[in-house]
């Protein structure tokens, strides 16, 4: 997997995308039954060189 840069109008990289397949998103529980995204959270660990994306269940429960 490779991250893909996105640039602003001036040509500066402002963010990166990592492809996530629809089947992967469903299996991970990122989608509600109607196909809309759940509230997600991102945890960055610079020491380990990891980024973890997970459902924010507290935010999901607060929204209902």
TIVO-2410 file (N, C-alpha, C; in nm, 3 decimals):
# residues 64
REC num residu      c1      c2      c3 atome chaine
REC   1      X   0.085  -0.117   0.000     N      A
REC   1      X   0.000   0.000   0.000    CA      A
REC   1      X   0.090   0.124   0.000     C      A
REC   2      X   0.047   0.223  -0.075     N      A
REC   2      X   0.117   0.351  -0.079    CA      A
REC   2      X   0.017   0.461  -0.050     C      A
REC   3      X   0.062   0.566   0.019     N      A
REC   3      X  -0.026   0.681   0.037    CA      A
REC   3      X  -0.016   0.770  -0.085     C      A
REC   4      X  -0.126   0.839  -0.115     N      A
REC   4      X  -0.134   0.921  -0.235    CA      A
REC   4      X  -0.148   1.068  -0.195     C      A
REC   5      X  -0.059   1.155  -0.244     N      A
REC   5      X  -0.066   1.296  -0.206    CA      A
REC   5      X  -0.180   1.370  -0.276     C      A
REC   6      X  -0.232   1.469  -0.207     N      A
REC   6      X  -0.330   1.562  -0.264    CA      A
REC   6      X  -0.273   1.702  -0.246     C      A
REC   7      X  -0.279   1.781  -0.352     N      A
REC   7      X  -0.220   1.915  -0.351    CA      A
REC   7      X  -0.327   2.022  -0.354     C      A
REC   8      X  -0.294   2.138  -0.297     N      A
REC   8      X  -0.384   2.252  -0.306    CA      A
REC   8      X  -0.363   2.324  -0.439     C      A
REC   9      X  -0.430   2.435  -0.459     N      A
REC   9      X  -0.423   2.508  -0.586    CA      A
REC   9      X  -0.284   2.563  -0.614     C      A
REC  10      X  -0.202   2.579  -0.510     N      A
REC  10      X  -0.066   2.631  -0.528    CA      A
REC  10      X   0.036   2.519  -0.550     C      A
REC  11      X  -0.010   2.394  -0.549     N      A
REC  11      X   0.079   2.282  -0.574    CA      A
REC  11      X   0.143   2.223  -0.449     C      A
REC  12      X   0.105   2.271  -0.330     N      A
REC  12      X   0.159   2.218  -0.205    CA      A
REC  12      X   0.081   2.096  -0.161     C      A
REC  13      X   0.153   1.993  -0.115     N      A
REC  13      X   0.085   1.874  -0.062    CA      A
REC  13      X   0.022   1.913   0.071     C      A
REC  14      X  -0.109   1.894   0.082     N      A
REC  14      X  -0.181   1.931   0.203    CA      A
REC  14      X  -0.233   1.810   0.281     C      A
REC  15      X  -0.244   1.696   0.216     N      A
REC  15      X  -0.287   1.575   0.283    CA      A
REC  15      X  -0.253   1.454   0.198     C      A
REC  16      X  -0.268   1.338   0.258     N      A
REC  16      X  -0.244   1.211   0.189    CA      A
REC  16      X  -0.364   1.121   0.208     C      A
REC  17      X  -0.391   1.039   0.109     N      A
REC  17      X  -0.497   0.940   0.115    CA      A
REC  17      X  -0.435   0.801   0.117     C      A
REC  18      X  -0.496   0.712   0.194     N      A
REC  18      X  -0.459   0.570   0.192    CA      A
REC  18      X  -0.583   0.494   0.145     C      A
REC  19      X  -0.571   0.417   0.039     N      A
REC  19      X  -0.689   0.347  -0.012    CA      A
REC  19      X  -0.742   0.245   0.089     C      A
REC  20      X  -0.874   0.246   0.103     N      A
REC  20      X  -0.943   0.153   0.192    CA      A
REC  20      X  -1.062   0.098   0.114     C      A
REC  21      X  -1.061  -0.030   0.090     N      A
REC  21      X  -1.167  -0.091   0.011    CA      A
REC  21      X  -1.300  -0.092   0.085     C      A
REC  22      X  -1.410  -0.091   0.010     N      A
REC  22      X  -1.542  -0.091   0.073    CA      A
REC  22      X  -1.565  -0.217   0.156     C      A
REC  23      X  -1.515  -0.331   0.109     N      A
REC  23      X  -1.529  -0.454   0.186    CA      A
REC  23      X  -1.451  -0.445   0.317     C      A
REC  24      X  -1.331  -0.387   0.311     N      A
REC  24      X  -1.251  -0.369   0.432    CA      A
REC  24      X  -1.322  -0.277   0.532     C      A
REC  25      X  -1.381  -0.170   0.480     N      A
REC  25      X  -1.453  -0.075   0.567    CA      A
REC  25      X  -1.573  -0.143   0.634     C      A
REC  26      X  -1.643  -0.226   0.559     N      A
REC  26      X  -1.758  -0.297   0.616    CA      A
REC  26      X  -1.712  -0.397   0.722     C      A
REC  27      X  -1.609  -0.476   0.690     N      A
REC  27      X  -1.559  -0.576   0.784    CA      A
REC  27      X  -1.511  -0.512   0.913     C      A
REC  28      X  -1.446  -0.395   0.901     N      A
REC  28      X  -1.393  -0.325   1.019    CA      A
REC  28      X  -1.504  -0.258   1.101     C      A
REC  29      X  -1.627  -0.252   1.047     N      A
REC  29      X  -1.736  -0.190   1.118    CA      A
REC  29      X  -1.741  -0.039   1.103     C      A
REC  30      X  -1.672   0.014   1.001     N      A
REC  30      X  -1.667   0.158   0.979    CA      A
REC  30      X  -1.798   0.214   0.921     C      A
REC  31      X  -1.883   0.126   0.872     N      A
REC  31      X  -2.006   0.171   0.807    CA      A
REC  31      X  -2.129   0.125   0.884     C      A
REC  32      X  -2.229   0.213   0.887     N      A
REC  32      X  -2.357   0.176   0.946    CA      A
REC  32      X  -2.431   0.087   0.845     C      A
REC  33      X  -2.542   0.028   0.889     N      A
REC  33      X  -2.617  -0.062   0.802    CA      A
REC  33      X  -2.669   0.008   0.677     C      A
REC  34      X  -2.692   0.140   0.686     N      A
REC  34      X  -2.741   0.214   0.569    CA      A
REC  34      X  -2.628   0.261   0.477     C      A
REC  35      X  -2.502   0.225   0.511     N      A
REC  35      X  -2.387   0.258   0.427    CA      A
REC  35      X  -2.316   0.387   0.463     C      A
REC  36      X  -2.373   0.466   0.556     N      A
REC  36      X  -2.306   0.590   0.597    CA      A
REC  36      X  -2.191   0.558   0.693     C      A
REC  37      X  -2.093   0.646   0.696     N      A
REC  37      X  -1.977   0.627   0.782    CA      A
REC  37      X  -2.013   0.644   0.929     C      A
REC  38      X  -1.953   0.561   1.013     N      A
REC  38      X  -1.961   0.582   1.158    CA      A
REC  38      X  -1.862   0.692   1.194     C      A
REC  39      X  -1.870   0.742   1.317     N      A
REC  39      X  -1.770   0.835   1.367    CA      A
REC  39      X  -1.640   0.757   1.388     C      A
REC  40      X  -1.533   0.805   1.329     N      A
REC  40      X  -1.404   0.737   1.340    CA      A
REC  40      X  -1.306   0.823   1.417     C      A
REC  41      X  -1.204   0.759   1.471     N      A
REC  41      X  -1.095   0.832   1.535    CA      A
REC  41      X  -0.963   0.779   1.483     C      A
REC  42      X  -0.862   0.864   1.490     N      A
REC  42      X  -0.730   0.831   1.437    CA      A
REC  42      X  -0.629   0.850   1.550     C      A
REC  43      X  -0.543   0.751   1.570     N      A
REC  43      X  -0.439   0.758   1.672    CA      A
REC  43      X  -0.304   0.746   1.602     C      A
REC  44      X  -0.220   0.849   1.620     N      A
REC  44      X  -0.088   0.851   1.557    CA      A
REC  44      X   0.017   0.818   1.664     C      A
REC  45      X   0.100   0.719   1.637     N      A
REC  45      X   0.209   0.682   1.726    CA      A
REC  45      X   0.340   0.700   1.651     C      A
REC  46      X   0.406   0.813   1.673     N      A
REC  46      X   0.529   0.846   1.602    CA      A
REC  46      X   0.642   0.750   1.636     C      A
REC  47      X   0.647   0.702   1.760     N      A
REC  47      X   0.753   0.610   1.801    CA      A
REC  47      X   0.746   0.478   1.726     C      A
REC  48      X   0.625   0.427   1.709     N      A
REC  48      X   0.606   0.299   1.639    CA      A
REC  48      X   0.592   0.318   1.489     C      A
REC  49      X   0.568   0.441   1.445     N      A
REC  49      X   0.546   0.466   1.302    CA      A
REC  49      X   0.414   0.410   1.254     C      A
REC  50      X   0.310   0.425   1.339     N      A
REC  50      X   0.179   0.371   1.303    CA      A
REC  50      X   0.071   0.478   1.311     C      A
REC  51      X  -0.032   0.458   1.232     N      A
REC  51      X  -0.156   0.534   1.241    CA      A
REC  51      X  -0.267   0.431   1.249     C      A
REC  52      X  -0.348   0.439   1.355     N      A
REC  52      X  -0.457   0.345   1.374    CA      A
REC  52      X  -0.589   0.419   1.357     C      A
REC  53      X  -0.675   0.366   1.274     N      A
REC  53      X  -0.809   0.423   1.253    CA      A
REC  53      X  -0.908   0.323   1.310     C      A
REC  54      X  -1.002   0.374   1.394     N      A
REC  54      X  -1.099   0.286   1.458    CA      A
REC  54      X  -1.231   0.359   1.478     C      A
REC  55      X  -1.336   0.283   1.500     N      A
REC  55      X  -1.466   0.343   1.529    CA      A
REC  55      X  -1.457   0.409   1.666     C      A
REC  56      X  -1.506   0.532   1.676     N      A
REC  56      X  -1.514   0.604   1.802    CA      A
REC  56      X  -1.650   0.570   1.864     C      A
REC  57      X  -1.655   0.462   1.940     N      A
REC  57      X  -1.782   0.412   1.992    CA      A
REC  57      X  -1.845   0.510   2.089     C      A
REC  58      X  -1.766   0.586   2.165     N      A
REC  58      X  -1.822   0.684   2.257    CA      A
REC  58      X  -1.896   0.794   2.177     C      A
REC  59      X  -1.837   0.840   2.069     N      A
REC  59      X  -1.901   0.941   1.984    CA      A
REC  59      X  -2.024   0.883   1.915     C      A
REC  60      X  -2.017   0.757   1.876     N      A
REC  60      X  -2.131   0.692   1.812    CA      A
REC  60      X  -2.249   0.685   1.909     C      A
REC  61      X  -2.222   0.646   2.032     N      A
REC  61      X  -2.329   0.635   2.132    CA      A
REC  61      X  -2.385   0.772   2.167     C      A
REC  62      X  -2.297   0.873   2.175     N      A
REC  62      X  -2.342   1.008   2.208    CA      A
REC  62      X  -2.431   1.066   2.098     C      A
REC  63      X  -2.410   1.021   1.974     N      A
REC  63      X  -2.486   1.072   1.860    CA      A
REC  63      X  -2.626   1.012   1.855     C      A
REC  64      X  -2.649   0.903   1.928     N      A
REC  64      X  -2.782   0.837   1.922    CA      A
REC  64      X  -2.870   0.876   2.037     C      A
***
